[in-house]
Amino acid sequence: MVPHVPWGLIVCVLGVCALGIWNLASASRPPLAPVWSSQLLYLGLGIAAVLVVCLVDYRWIQTMALPIYGLNILALLALKVIGHTAKGAESWFVIGPFRLQPAEFMKIGVVLMLAKVYHDDFRPNEPSYGLVRLWKPVVVVMVPFLLVLVQPDLGTALMIFLSSLTVILFGKVRWYLSAVLVGGLLVGALIIWNDYVREMPEPRTTIVRHYLKKHQSQRISGWLDPEADLRGSGYHAAQSKIAVGSGGLTGKGWREGTQTGLRFLPEQHTDFIFSVWAEEHGFVMCLLLLVFYGGLFILGLGVGFNARDRFGAFVAVGVVATIFWQVFENIGMVIGLLPVTGITLPLMSYGGSSMLSVMISIGLLVNVSMRRHMF
């Protein structure tokens, strides 16, 4: 099995982790708590989790996909009873000094369950999925999507939706469903134009804006007009762009970032950790970070396309899609191209649940790669 370990993938993952801990040592400088030491502990637990996942034949994981998915659903439901509310969302269990976010592990449960559905439902004479055959994948996705959405955690719900949609498209759908998807994107663009851009007398006739919470609506309007409310809803994005832009080509140097040091950056050790990296290390080192992420994506997809069976292939694609969309959204929001959604940067942002869930996902990739010639 050892010759089939994806060492390139492991190097990319450890490279991002090392840069992340180094970056956190700056982002959490005094008087803030030195969270980099806690992150180092979480990384150690993550590496142990990778080793445990690798020791288990993923065919056994396939048989456990439904129980894993069900336990994650129960954890999300339990949040309504014993969950801890922070930042307006009921998303965490608090166990002593530790906080656990079930939605992070729900991402893994959804990927495993989708992979099992597509493996068990395979029909050689009917490779494409029509509307009727898609009911199982849709139910698998929509139940956790809605449970996370009502916490409310729009960002994580969006990540579950996008990664699952990628898996569903990988499973091949009929042409008319692809047309419906494109049509849905156009309708979404028209709704945003009507609710936020179109000039009309007050009170505005909106389609979805009046259903959103105030802070959610402000994030969209701030994204479309970044300078409309720089002291309010646009503050986070504005300070982030100042930090990224001031880094220039080579950066200001480790622990020399003024936006970071003076704590103008909000959530600088979690959501906006990339802003810290860009300010202190510049464009060149941002490219290095993106090369590591790019290597993870390419080599992860390689694991999927070389997998022995459909379950392994769909697991690999689902894991890569989950990490890709999170990286895409986080970096997009800190440079002002996408709305602020509170999404962390995988393996870079501080957080035990995020680190552990991503490392378990990496363990699944390594597992699939190691066993592609065993059966």
C-alpha positions, 0 to 999 in steps of 0.5 A, a space after each residue: 500500500 505504501 507505494 500508492 500513498 499520494 505523497 505529492 498530495 500530502 506535501 501540499 496539505 502539510 505545506 498549507 498547514 505549516 504556512 497557516 500556523 506560521 501565519 497564525 503566530 502573527 495574526 494572534 500576536 499579543 494582546 490576543 491569545 496565541 491561538 497558533 499553539 492550539 492550532 498546532 494541537 488540532 493539527 496533531 489530532 488531524 494527522 492522527 485522524 488521517 492515519 486512523 482513516 487510512 488504516 480502515 478499508 474504505 469499503 467498510 466506510 462505504 457500509 457505514 455511510 448511512 449511519 455516519 450521515 444519520 449521526 450527523 443529522 442527529 447532531 444538527 437536530 441536537 443543536 436546537 436543544 443543547 447548542 451554544 449560540 454565538 454570533 447569532 447562530 446556534 452552531 456549536 456544542 460547548 464541551 468545557 474549553 472546546 467548541 464543536 461545530 457539527 456542520 463541519 462534519 456534516 460536509 463529510 457525511 453528505 459526501 459519503 452518502 452521495 458516493 454510496 447512493 451513486 455507487 449503489 444506484 449505478 445502471 450501466 444501460 442508463 448512465 445519465 440521471 434524469 429528474 426522477 432518478 435524482 430524488 435520492 441525491 436531492 434528499 441527501 443534500 436538502 435535509 442537512 442544507 435546510 438544517 444548517 440554513 435555519 441555524 442560521 449559517 448561510 455560508 456553511 449551507 452554501 458550501 454544502 450545496 455547491 460541493 453537492 451540486 458538483 458531485 451531482 454534475 459529476 454523476 452526469 445529468 440529462 441535458 435539460 437539467 443542465 439547462 435548468 441550472 443555467 436558467 436558475 443562475 440567470 434567474 438569481 442574477 435577475 433577482 439580485 438586480 431587481 432587489 438591489 440594483 434596479 432603481 425604483 421608488 420606495 417602498 421597493 418591490 422585492 422578491 427575496 430581499 425582505 425574507 433575508 435577515 438584516 445582516 445578510 441583506 447588508 452583505 449583499 448590498 455591501 458587495 454590490 456597492 462596497 463604498 456605500 457604508 464603509 463604517 457599517 456593513 462594508 467595513 470588513 470588506 474595506 479593511 480586508 482589501 486595504 490589507 491585501 493591497 498594501 502587501 504589494 509584491 513581497 509584503 511588509 514582513 512577518 508581524 509587520 502588518 499594520 492592519 493586522 497589528 492595529 487590529 483593523 482586520 475583523 476576525 483576522 485569525 479565522 475568516 480573514 486570515 488570507 488578508 493577514 497572509 497577503 499583507 505580510 507576505 505579498 503577492 509572491 507568497 500568495 501565489 505559493 499558497 495557491 500553488 499548494 492549494 492547486 496541487 491539492 485539487 489536481 492531485 485529489 482529482 487524480 485520486 478520483 479518476 484513478 479510483 478502483 470503484 465508483 464509491 472511491 471516485 465520488 468520495 474523492 470528487 466530493 472531498 476536492 469540491 468541498 475544499 475547493 469551494 471553501 477556498 474559492 469563497 474565502 479568498 473571493 470575499 477577502 479581496 472583494 469579489 464575493 459577498 462576506 459569508 463567514 467562511 473559513 480558509 481550510 487548513 489556514 484559519 484557526 479552528 479545531 472543527 474545521 481542521 479536524 474535518 478537513 484532515 479526515 477528508 484528506 484521510 479519505 483521499 489517501 485511503 482511496 489512493 492507497 487501495 486502488 490496486 488492492 481489489 
